Amino acid sequence: MSQSEKILGIDLGTTNSVLAVIQNGAPLLLPIDGSVLLPSVVGIADDGDVLVGRPARNQNLIAPERTVRSIKRKMGSGESVTMAGKSYTPQEISAFILRTIKAAAESALGQPVTRAVITVPAYFNEVQRQATLEAGAIAGLTVERIINEPTASALAYGYGINDDAHRRVLVYDLGGGTFDVSIIELNSGVVDVMATTGN
């Protein structure tokens, strides 16, 4: 894969988001504003500037009417949210987060990036998955694939890769906004989510 074909791995979380790329065959976390965790919070400052991450999270305490958090819970719902008197779709709010991630990746890699894989909870339905694709498009990303979070976790730890074994793995996803558990079946490099539940 050439440098120009780098694909971002994005965990677009309820509470925090994370960015990674594959480098030398292994995942490498890239910093976003100096940290590997970006708070999934968006706000509008007094001067009208869009705030993403820590500045937005900090503003939430004093100006919650100009701040949106946990937007992932509204993905695919058709609901809009109001921030500083203006209405936004969940896709638009998520796109602010994804744009910040994209800019951080371009800064770290020293090149433009337009392709990404984004993780979603295993229980996300097709409407929620489509909303995530739309958020990526608004942010200027071609979303190559939407991957279930527990599947991504299993793959990140090397289960199911170059392995002919047939096994079942129980994956706990203790996130900031949700707690999910999935049973994943791995068979000759194929990963299937057999069952999932969460709160």
Buried (B, 14 or more C-beta within 10 A) or exposed (E): EEEEEBBBBBBBBBBBBBBBBEEEEEEEBBBBBEEEBBBBBBBBBEEEEBBBBBBBBBBBEEBEEBBBBBBBEBBBEEEBBEBBEEEBBBBBBBBBBBBBBBBBBBEBBEEEBBBBBBBBBBBBEEEBBBBBBBBBBBBBBEBEEBBBBBBBBBBEEEBBEEEEEEEEBEBEBEBBBBEBBBBBBBBEEEBEBEEBEBE
